[in-house]
Amino acid sequence: MDMPTTSLSMEQQFKLQVLREEVKRLSQDQAQEYLLEVMRQNMVKENLFKYWMKKM
């Protein structure tokens, strides 16, 4: 099985650039809340991945 690559696709690079521009317009408080929500979602994704791996 091939390991996933850590490089981003062109579409992902574009989305990241759009997000970069949007984040520049946030206040510090908004940016901190956004970061915390992204981290929470990432933790949920990790938990789901671990759950699915156990079920395989």
Helices and strands as residue ranges (DSSP letters): H 10-24, H 28-55
